[in-house]
């Protein structure tokens, strides 16, 4: 979605999404370091899922014609997740 006008698509921006999540869960806020951790964790989790899709596609057990292309997204997602880890580590110093 990067580069798209999220508001025009009816998709909240990250700050709006976090604020809405906090309102709905009764939280005052989410500390920035925790939010970075949540992002990194879930990106790595999704990376593992994408790797599984790729593995099944390479074995001929894919449930979709787009499985290879879907699996190819794992590397860039893992790299993005690692950027979040680096931010977490930089904030700890």
ChimeraX commands (.cxc) that place a marker at each C-alpha (Angstrom):
marker #1 position 0.00,0.00,0.00 radius 0.5
marker #1 position 3.04,2.21,0.18 radius 0.5
marker #1 position 2.68,5.14,-2.16 radius 0.5
marker #1 position -1.12,4.94,-2.26 radius 0.5
marker #1 position -3.49,7.52,-0.82 radius 0.5
marker #1 position -4.77,5.52,2.15 radius 0.5
marker #1 position -7.41,8.09,3.07 radius 0.5
marker #1 position -8.87,7.92,-0.44 radius 0.5
marker #1 position -9.03,4.13,-0.08 radius 0.5
marker #1 position -10.76,4.42,3.29 radius 0.5
marker #1 position -7.78,2.87,5.09 radius 0.5
marker #1 position -6.62,4.55,8.31 radius 0.5
marker #1 position -2.99,5.61,8.62 radius 0.5
marker #1 position -0.77,3.88,11.16 radius 0.5
marker #1 position -1.26,6.53,13.87 radius 0.5
marker #1 position -5.04,6.49,13.35 radius 0.5
marker #1 position -5.10,2.69,13.45 radius 0.5
marker #1 position -3.12,2.58,16.70 radius 0.5
marker #1 position -5.31,5.28,18.27 radius 0.5
marker #1 position -8.47,3.40,17.30 radius 0.5
marker #1 position -7.02,0.13,18.66 radius 0.5
marker #1 position -6.19,1.84,21.95 radius 0.5
marker #1 position -9.70,3.30,22.23 radius 0.5
marker #1 position -11.31,-0.07,21.58 radius 0.5
marker #1 position -9.09,-1.94,24.03 radius 0.5
marker #1 position -9.18,0.69,26.76 radius 0.5
marker #1 position -5.47,1.49,26.56 radius 0.5
marker #1 position -4.14,4.99,27.00 radius 0.5
marker #1 position -1.44,4.34,24.41 radius 0.5
marker #1 position 1.12,1.84,23.15 radius 0.5
marker #1 position 4.74,2.75,23.85 radius 0.5
marker #1 position 6.72,3.20,20.63 radius 0.5
marker #1 position 9.17,0.41,21.52 radius 0.5
marker #1 position 6.31,-2.03,22.07 radius 0.5
marker #1 position 4.68,-1.03,18.79 radius 0.5
marker #1 position 7.97,-1.67,16.96 radius 0.5
marker #1 position 8.14,-5.09,18.62 radius 0.5
marker #1 position 4.56,-5.92,17.59 radius 0.5
marker #1 position 5.32,-4.93,14.01 radius 0.5
marker #1 position 8.54,-6.93,13.85 radius 0.5
marker #1 position 6.99,-10.01,15.46 radius 0.5
marker #1 position 4.00,-10.07,13.15 radius 0.5
marker #1 position 6.08,-9.39,10.05 radius 0.5
marker #1 position 8.35,-12.34,10.91 radius 0.5
marker #1 position 5.26,-14.44,11.60 radius 0.5
marker #1 position 3.85,-13.58,8.18 radius 0.5
marker #1 position 7.26,-14.27,6.63 radius 0.5
marker #1 position 7.11,-17.81,8.03 radius 0.5
marker #1 position 3.65,-18.27,6.54 radius 0.5
marker #1 position 4.88,-17.02,3.15 radius 0.5
marker #1 position 7.83,-19.43,3.34 radius 0.5
marker #1 position 5.38,-22.26,3.94 radius 0.5
marker #1 position 3.34,-21.22,0.91 radius 0.5
marker #1 position 6.52,-21.19,-1.19 radius 0.5
marker #1 position 7.58,-24.61,0.10 radius 0.5
marker #1 position 4.21,-26.14,-0.77 radius 0.5
marker #1 position 4.33,-24.52,-4.20 radius 0.5
marker #1 position 7.79,-25.95,-4.88 radius 0.5
marker #1 position 6.58,-29.39,-3.78 radius 0.5
marker #1 position 3.63,-29.14,-6.15 radius 0.5
marker #1 position 1.09,-28.90,-3.32 radius 0.5
marker #1 position 0.10,-25.27,-3.73 radius 0.5
marker #1 position -3.53,-24.33,-3.26 radius 0.5
marker #1 position -3.22,-21.37,-5.61 radius 0.5
marker #1 position -1.70,-20.51,-8.97 radius 0.5
marker #1 position -0.17,-17.42,-7.34 radius 0.5
marker #1 position 1.65,-19.39,-4.62 radius 0.5
marker #1 position 5.16,-18.87,-6.03 radius 0.5
marker #1 position 4.63,-15.12,-6.38 radius 0.5
marker #1 position 3.15,-14.98,-2.89 radius 0.5
marker #1 position 6.13,-16.88,-1.48 radius 0.5
marker #1 position 8.56,-14.52,-3.16 radius 0.5
marker #1 position 7.30,-11.73,-0.91 radius 0.5
marker #1 position 8.87,-13.39,2.13 radius 0.5
marker #1 position 12.36,-11.95,1.67 radius 0.5
marker #1 position 11.30,-8.31,1.40 radius 0.5
marker #1 position 8.95,-8.69,4.35 radius 0.5
marker #1 position 11.71,-10.26,6.47 radius 0.5
marker #1 position 14.01,-7.39,5.52 radius 0.5
marker #1 position 11.37,-4.86,6.56 radius 0.5
marker #1 position 10.86,-6.74,9.84 radius 0.5
marker #1 position 14.59,-6.60,10.47 radius 0.5
marker #1 position 14.53,-2.81,10.08 radius 0.5
marker #1 position 12.05,-2.72,12.97 radius 0.5
marker #1 position 14.38,-4.90,15.06 radius 0.5
marker #1 position 17.25,-2.53,14.32 radius 0.5
marker #1 position 15.11,0.42,15.46 radius 0.5
marker #1 position 14.31,-1.42,18.69 radius 0.5
marker #1 position 17.99,-2.12,19.27 radius 0.5
marker #1 position 19.00,1.47,18.47 radius 0.5
marker #1 position 16.50,2.77,21.02 radius 0.5
marker #1 position 17.98,0.49,23.70 radius 0.5
marker #1 position 21.42,2.07,23.41 radius 0.5
marker link #1:1,2 radius 0.2
marker link #1:2,3 radius 0.2
marker link #1:3,4 radius 0.2
marker link #1:4,5 radius 0.2
marker link #1:5,6 radius 0.2
marker link #1:6,7 radius 0.2
marker link #1:7,8 radius 0.2
marker link #1:8,9 radius 0.2
marker link #1:9,10 radius 0.2
marker link #1:10,11 radius 0.2
marker link #1:11,12 radius 0.2
marker link #1:12,13 radius 0.2
marker link #1:13,14 radius 0.2
marker link #1:14,15 radius 0.2
marker link #1:15,16 radius 0.2
marker link #1:16,17 radius 0.2
marker link #1:17,18 radius 0.2
marker link #1:18,19 radius 0.2
marker link #1:19,20 radius 0.2
marker link #1:20,21 radius 0.2
marker link #1:21,22 radius 0.2
marker link #1:22,23 radius 0.2
marker link #1:23,24 radius 0.2
marker link #1:24,25 radius 0.2
marker link #1:25,26 radius 0.2
marker link #1:26,27 radius 0.2
marker link #1:27,28 radius 0.2
marker link #1:28,29 radius 0.2
marker link #1:29,30 radius 0.2
marker link #1:30,31 radius 0.2
marker link #1:31,32 radius 0.2
marker link #1:32,33 radius 0.2
marker link #1:33,34 radius 0.2
marker link #1:34,35 radius 0.2
marker link #1:35,36 radius 0.2
marker link #1:36,37 radius 0.2
marker link #1:37,38 radius 0.2
marker link #1:38,39 radius 0.2
marker link #1:39,40 radius 0.2
marker link #1:40,41 radius 0.2
marker link #1:41,42 radius 0.2
marker link #1:42,43 radius 0.2
marker link #1:43,44 radius 0.2
marker link #1:44,45 radius 0.2
marker link #1:45,46 radius 0.2
marker link #1:46,47 radius 0.2
marker link #1:47,48 radius 0.2
marker link #1:48,49 radius 0.2
marker link #1:49,50 radius 0.2
marker link #1:50,51 radius 0.2
marker link #1:51,52 radius 0.2
marker link #1:52,53 radius 0.2
marker link #1:53,54 radius 0.2
marker link #1:54,55 radius 0.2
marker link #1:55,56 radius 0.2
marker link #1:56,57 radius 0.2
marker link #1:57,58 radius 0.2
marker link #1:58,59 radius 0.2
marker link #1:59,60 radius 0.2
marker link #1:60,61 radius 0.2
marker link #1:61,62 radius 0.2
marker link #1:62,63 radius 0.2
marker link #1:63,64 radius 0.2
marker link #1:64,65 radius 0.2
marker link #1:65,66 radius 0.2
marker link #1:66,67 radius 0.2
marker link #1:67,68 radius 0.2
marker link #1:68,69 radius 0.2
marker link #1:69,70 radius 0.2
marker link #1:70,71 radius 0.2
marker link #1:71,72 radius 0.2
marker link #1:72,73 radius 0.2
marker link #1:73,74 radius 0.2
marker link #1:74,75 radius 0.2
marker link #1:75,76 radius 0.2
marker link #1:76,77 radius 0.2
marker link #1:77,78 radius 0.2
marker link #1:78,79 radius 0.2
marker link #1:79,80 radius 0.2
marker link #1:80,81 radius 0.2
marker link #1:81,82 radius 0.2
marker link #1:82,83 radius 0.2
marker link #1:83,84 radius 0.2
marker link #1:84,85 radius 0.2
marker link #1:85,86 radius 0.2
marker link #1:86,87 radius 0.2
marker link #1:87,88 radius 0.2
marker link #1:88,89 radius 0.2
marker link #1:89,90 radius 0.2
marker link #1:90,91 radius 0.2
marker link #1:91,92 radius 0.2
marker link #1:92,93 radius 0.2
view
